[in-house]
Amino acid sequence: MAEAADPLRWQSLEDRKHCGQNLYYQLYRQTMEHLPGDAHRFCDPELPAPRRKELIRLLRGLDDDFSCQRLQILFAFSVPSPEALQLISDLGLPLVSAGAGTGYWEFLLQNRGVDVVAFDENSIYPQEMRYIEMLTSGPAILDQYPDRALLLAWPDAEESSLFSLDCLSYYRGDTILHVGELLGETFSSNPWGQSTSRDFQLALADDFCCVRRLGLPHWPGHRDSLSIWKRKNPQPVLCDGAHFHYVDISLSGAIDS
């Protein structure tokens, strides 16, 4: 692999922080180039079981410095592409990130000059794995940040989690950035994906409208995207026989032309 991906150069957190602006994206591209062509078939029942076991070990083996799962643990579940980081930066909004995990996305955004406040409730990541300082708090803290856009990047560990739904109930702002999978955009047996719960996604669609969606680099078995949601005006207006909600989409880069 290329020099930037030498495991001896990014074993420690400080090495990873100082090894380029977006080391994870570099490692993702190099790792994907070296995966076998049938890597995406790790869950294909028509593939012989021994081969599926080989692929699962290749993708999820924690003893391999370049396995997908090991890189996800060290960085983030979703890979931040330069286009996604630029899109968020171009919004010109301060952010509050809920369930920030390692804080890698937030670290890259701060390096681009974005004002980010991050918090996590009971993070599985110890301090020595975090790229930024973050608050220890639950969703109720969002009541204090109505002027910030809310960033939710894989906040729910499982479908039964209430974290994302609780964040939505406390958030008073107008803009939500969702990173991960959404309804139908997943290879998981759960049609709502692996990132946020069904109840959250239904509640999100009730009060917010998706105004921009950008596909993200994704590991085999994932279908990640960055989507931007704007709050609907709660009062629908009757227009020529149909009711419409007004949605403010005037922010730079917030919607495709």
Secondary structure by P-SEA (a helix, b strand, c coil): ccccccccccccaaaaaaccccaaaaaaaaaaaaccccccccccccccaaaaaaaaaaaccccccccaaaaaaacccccccaaaaaaaaaccbbbbbcccccaaaaaaaaaaccbbbbbbcccccccccccbbbbbcccccccccccbbbbbcccccccccaaaaaaaaaccccbbbbcccccccccccccccccccaaaaaaaaacccccbbbbcccccccbbbbbbbbbccccccccccbbbbbbbccccccccc
